């Protein structure tokens, strides 16, 4: 994940993080896994970071 993305995420409140996580879940839920582009991979890393910081347990896919 890019360092500017991490800085932005760290400054967010928990509510803002929840909203961003929901947004990423919706967006990535319709993305075809075999058609991921670099920006999608960045957003997947962002999503995982948010889940970790918000205390969500890891899920097996």
Residue frames relative to the residue before (quaternion, step in Angstrom):
aa qw qx qy qz dx dy dz
X 1.0000 0.0000 0.0000 0.0000 0.00 0.00 0.00
X 0.5291 -0.6461 0.4549 0.3094 3.54 -1.03 0.81
X 0.5737 -0.6226 0.4108 0.3383 3.56 -1.07 0.76
X 0.6400 0.5143 -0.3513 0.4500 3.63 1.00 -0.64
X 0.6012 0.5395 -0.3532 0.4720 3.58 1.15 -0.58
X 0.6526 0.5072 -0.3153 0.4663 3.59 0.93 -0.86
X 0.6423 0.5151 -0.3321 0.4603 3.60 0.93 -0.83
X 0.6507 0.5147 -0.3140 0.4616 3.58 0.96 -0.87
X 0.6722 0.5020 -0.2974 0.4558 3.57 0.91 -0.89
X 0.6500 0.5342 -0.3200 0.4356 3.58 0.98 -0.81
X 0.6945 0.4723 -0.2822 0.4637 3.59 1.08 -0.63
X 0.5396 0.6307 -0.3980 0.3907 3.60 1.26 -0.17
X 0.4649 -0.6221 0.5445 0.3167 3.53 -1.23 0.53
X 0.6745 -0.4791 0.3600 0.4312 3.58 -1.25 0.24
X 0.6320 0.5313 -0.3304 0.4573 3.58 1.02 -0.76
X 0.6590 0.4945 -0.3045 0.4780 3.57 0.95 -0.86
X 0.6314 0.5267 -0.3288 0.4646 3.58 1.04 -0.75
X 0.6339 0.5259 -0.3240 0.4654 3.59 0.98 -0.84
X 0.6578 0.5085 -0.3077 0.4627 3.59 0.93 -0.90
X 0.6621 0.4954 -0.3053 0.4723 3.58 0.95 -0.88
X 0.6332 0.5236 -0.3296 0.4650 3.59 0.98 -0.80
X 0.6441 0.5104 -0.3183 0.4725 3.60 0.94 -0.84
X 0.6429 0.5246 -0.3143 0.4612 3.56 0.99 -0.88
X 0.6781 0.4793 -0.2914 0.4749 3.60 0.90 -0.89
X 0.6190 0.5410 -0.3442 0.4535 3.59 1.01 -0.75
X 0.6623 0.4935 -0.3062 0.4734 3.57 0.93 -0.88
X 0.6850 0.4931 -0.2919 0.4500 3.57 0.84 -0.97
X 0.7423 0.4221 -0.2361 0.4637 3.57 0.76 -1.02
X 0.5538 0.6202 -0.3866 0.3991 3.57 1.21 -0.35
X 0.7387 0.3751 -0.2276 0.5118 3.58 1.14 -0.50
X 0.5293 0.6256 -0.4102 0.4003 3.59 1.28 -0.04
X 0.4189 -0.6919 0.5293 0.2562 3.55 -0.93 0.90
X 0.4935 -0.6963 0.4317 0.2920 3.63 -0.67 1.04
X 0.7096 0.4486 -0.2773 0.4673 3.61 0.97 -0.70
X 0.6981 0.4285 -0.2704 0.5059 3.59 1.25 0.00
X 0.3022 0.7697 -0.5109 0.2349 3.58 1.18 0.49
X 0.1921 -0.7518 0.6196 0.1181 3.51 -1.10 0.78
X 0.7462 -0.4225 0.2563 0.4461 3.58 -1.24 0.23
X 0.6589 0.5010 -0.3262 0.4565 3.61 0.92 -0.78
X 0.6051 0.5375 -0.3532 0.4693 3.59 1.11 -0.61
X 0.6479 0.5140 -0.3212 0.4614 3.58 0.95 -0.83
X 0.6157 0.5332 -0.3345 0.4741 3.58 1.04 -0.77
X 0.6858 0.4787 -0.2840 0.4689 3.58 0.91 -0.90
X 0.6042 0.5326 -0.3611 0.4699 3.60 1.08 -0.59
X 0.6478 0.4973 -0.3168 0.4824 3.59 0.98 -0.81
X 0.6300 0.5284 -0.3273 0.4656 3.57 1.02 -0.82
X 0.6425 0.5323 -0.3111 0.4551 3.57 0.97 -0.90
X 0.6690 0.4957 -0.2973 0.4674 3.59 0.92 -0.90
X 0.6301 0.5286 -0.3265 0.4657 3.58 1.02 -0.79
X 0.6548 0.5095 -0.3058 0.4670 3.57 0.93 -0.92
X 0.6491 0.5162 -0.3231 0.4559 3.59 0.89 -0.90
X 0.6547 0.5094 -0.3132 0.4624 3.58 0.95 -0.85
X 0.7031 0.4726 -0.2741 0.4551 3.60 0.81 -0.97
X 0.6911 0.4571 -0.2708 0.4900 3.59 1.14 -0.62
X 0.5487 -0.6743 0.3600 0.3387 3.57 1.29 0.06
X 0.3805 0.7114 -0.5068 0.3037 3.59 1.14 0.46
X 0.4499 -0.6718 0.5143 0.2860 3.56 -1.04 0.75
X 0.5627 -0.5923 0.4556 0.3536 3.56 -1.16 0.63
X 0.1833 -0.7705 0.6018 0.1028 3.53 -1.06 0.80
X 0.3819 -0.6982 0.5545 0.2433 3.54 -1.12 0.68
X 0.2260 -0.7782 0.5752 0.1121 3.54 -0.91 0.96
